[in-house]
Amino acid sequence: MTELIRLLPDVDLIRSIDALLPQTQCGKCGHPGCKPYAEGIAGGEAINKCPPGGDETIAQLAELLAVPVLRLDMERGAAPAQVAFIREAECIGCTKCIQACPVDAIVGAAKLMHTVIVDECTGCDLCVAPCPVDCIEMHPLPLASVTPIIGGLAPTPDLQKARLRKRTHARLRFEARNARLYREQQTRLAERIARSQRAEPSRDALQSAARHAQNDKPATPDEALKKARIAVAMSRAQLNKSLKAFGHPPIAEQAARLVELQREYEAAEQALAALLQAPAQTHPEENLRP
């Protein structure tokens, strides 16, 4: 037991490392947030995987851990001081950006316009790729009015204090969001368990369901073609948006995501091609097309 405790990363060390990270929660380090990366560093992971922290954070981590200073891993991409901007006239209110934001810096509701809270945005750019209409772009952070959260832009003690306050605030928002998501997940799980424990339906209910299923008509060829075309268009749009949003070249995690999106696009195209190649009587409307 003593050996196991000695092998576990020190909680205070993880906290100290996390305090030096920029709290953008961008995932460019390969972890789903700054604290998971701090845990990785405490376990021996390289200290040069944080583009938002840059050389300043690497130097601080090296001093804390008494290890050599490393050059920033450029394969992780760039992370300038930036803020997300939603072209609100084009927003369809799908809420995908709200779901992607790690610090709840985007407000809006389903089918209503969304907007970014500039002071809360960490510039992580995680909201860009999920947008199905490509109406989100990253703008340079207005340094004259907004305190930058990334490393290398706080040359005075006052700016360093302001940055520390903003990083702490971003960490708290990230933790609060994760706690909320966990509560929602537990609530959904409890509801599923409760439904599964309900009494089995009566024989009359089962018979009624069976009659309903028999009366349901399968999707027509026209409906199947329509759904297949929509699937192709959506998968193509998602792939193109990700290609634009990810770095050049993309980091390993982004490259894996691009491969996954490419496969989804190819699968959708193959499904559509199979429907179009079916016998003429299956979808006679195709015979009317040039």
Sequence and secondary structure as in RCSB ss.txt:
>XXXX:A:sequence
MTELIRLLPDVDLIRSIDALLPQTQCGKCGHPGCKPYAEGIAGGEAINKCPPGGDETIAQLAELLAVPVLRLDME
RGAAPAQVAFIREAECIGCTKCIQACPVDAIVGAAKLMHTVIVDECTGCDLCVAPCPVDCIEMHPLPLASVTPII
GGLAPTPDLQKARLRKRTHARLRFEARNARLYREQQTRLAERIARSQRAEPSRDALQSAARHAQNDKPATPDEAL
KKARIAVAMSRAQLNKSLKAFGHPPIAEQAARLVELQREYEAAEQALAALLQAPAQTHPEENLRP
>XXXX:A:secstr
 HHHHHHS  HHHHHHHHHHS      TTSSSSHHHHHHHHHTT  S   TTTHHHHHHHHHHHHT       GG
G    SEEEEE TTT     HHHHH TT  EE  TTS  EE TTT     TTTTT TT  EEEEE  TTTS   S
TT   SHHHHHHHHHHHHHHHHHHHHHHHHHHHHHHHHHHHHHHHHTS    HHHHHHHHHHHHH     HHHHH
HHHHHHHHHHHHHHHHHHHHS SS  HHHHHHHHHHHHHHHHHHHHHHHHHTS GGG GGGGG  
